[in-house]
Structures are given as structure tokens and as C-alpha cells.
Amino acid sequence: MPSIQTALPPELANNVRNIYRECLRRAKFVGHKQGNTELVVDMIRQQFKKNMHETDPEKIQKMKDDAARGLVNHMLYESEKMAGRKFSTT
């Protein structure tokens, strides 16, 4: 199964630390808009801390794919809002 990470720039997709940082940036952005920044950022931190000792490459790849999917979905959502239209067909 191809990786969702191909939708992200390689410098982000290949590095867990960069994915973490981008997730935190997005969490701060969303939290600021909704007035719950601390809660959203805390959720991201907890998820990464919970899995920081994982050593199984397949599980790590799945978690990276899940994080990348979330980032891509948020970027699409924001671009739809900016354009004033929906790109998805749901």
C-alpha cells in the first residue's frame, strides 16, 4: 500500500520530529481559532509521547501515515475555506 506521506514534502514526511512540529503548528492554529489551544496541543503531545518508544517499523510507518493524513486533511480543509468552495465530493 503506498504511503500517504507522498502528499507531504520529503523533508517533513521522512522525519518524525518534523511531523510532530507540523502537527503542533496545526494544533496551535486550530486551537487559537476555537479558543482551546492548550487542550488541542496537549492531545498532540500525549499521542506522540504514548508512542515514542515504538520500535516496530510497520507500526511507526502507520503512525506516520496517520499523522500525514491528518495534516493533509487539515490543509485541504483550510484551502477549501479560503477558496470558498469544496474540493472534496463528500
C-alpha positions in Angstrom: 0.0 0.0 0.0 1.5 3.4 -1.0 2.3 5.8 1.8 0.1 8.9 2.3 3.3 10.7 3.1 4.0 11.3 -0.6 1.5 14.2 -0.4 3.9 15.9 2.0 7.3 17.5 1.2 10.0 14.8 1.8 11.8 16.9 4.5 8.5 16.6 6.5 7.4 13.1 5.7 10.7 11.4 6.4 11.3 12.8 9.8 9.0 12.1 12.8 10.3 15.2 14.6 9.2 17.4 11.7 5.8 15.7 11.5 5.5 16.4 15.3 6.4 20.0 14.8 3.9 20.5 12.0 1.2 18.8 14.0 1.9 21.2 16.9 1.7 24.2 14.5 -1.6 23.0 13.1 -2.9 22.3 16.6 -2.0 25.8 17.7 -3.7 27.2 14.7 -6.9 25.2 15.2 -6.8 25.8 19.0 -6.4 29.5 18.5 -9.4 29.7 16.2 -11.6 27.6 18.6 -10.2 29.0 21.9 -8.8 25.7 23.2 -5.2 25.8 22.1 -3.8 24.2 25.3 -6.2 21.3 25.0 -5.5 20.6 21.3 -1.7 20.9 21.7 -1.9 18.7 24.8 -3.7 16.0 22.8 -1.0 16.0 20.1 1.8 15.8 22.7 0.1 12.9 24.5 -0.3 10.9 21.3 3.4 11.3 20.4 4.6 10.6 23.9 2.4 7.5 24.1 4.1 6.1 21.1 7.7 7.4 21.4 9.2 4.1 22.4 7.6 2.1 19.5 10.3 0.1 17.6 8.2 -1.9 15.1 8.9 -0.2 11.7 5.4 -1.1 10.3 3.6 0.4 13.3 5.9 3.5 13.0 5.1 3.8 9.3 1.3 3.5 10.0 1.5 6.2 12.7 3.5 8.5 10.4 0.9 7.9 7.7 -1.9 8.7 10.1 -0.3 11.9 11.1 0.4 12.8 7.5 -3.2 12.1 6.6 -4.4 14.4 9.4 -2.1 17.2 8.2 -3.2 16.8 4.5 -6.8 16.8 5.5 -6.4 20.0 7.5 -4.5 21.7 4.7 -7.3 20.7 2.3 -10.0 21.9 4.7 -8.2 25.3 5.1 -7.7 25.7 1.4 -11.4 24.9 0.8 -12.4 27.6 3.3 -10.0 30.1 1.6 -11.4 29.4 -1.8 -15.0 29.4 -0.6 -15.8 26.1 -2.2 -15.4 22.4 -1.6 -12.9 20.3 -3.5 -14.0 17.0 -2.0 -17.1 15.2 -3.1 -18.5 14.0 0.2 
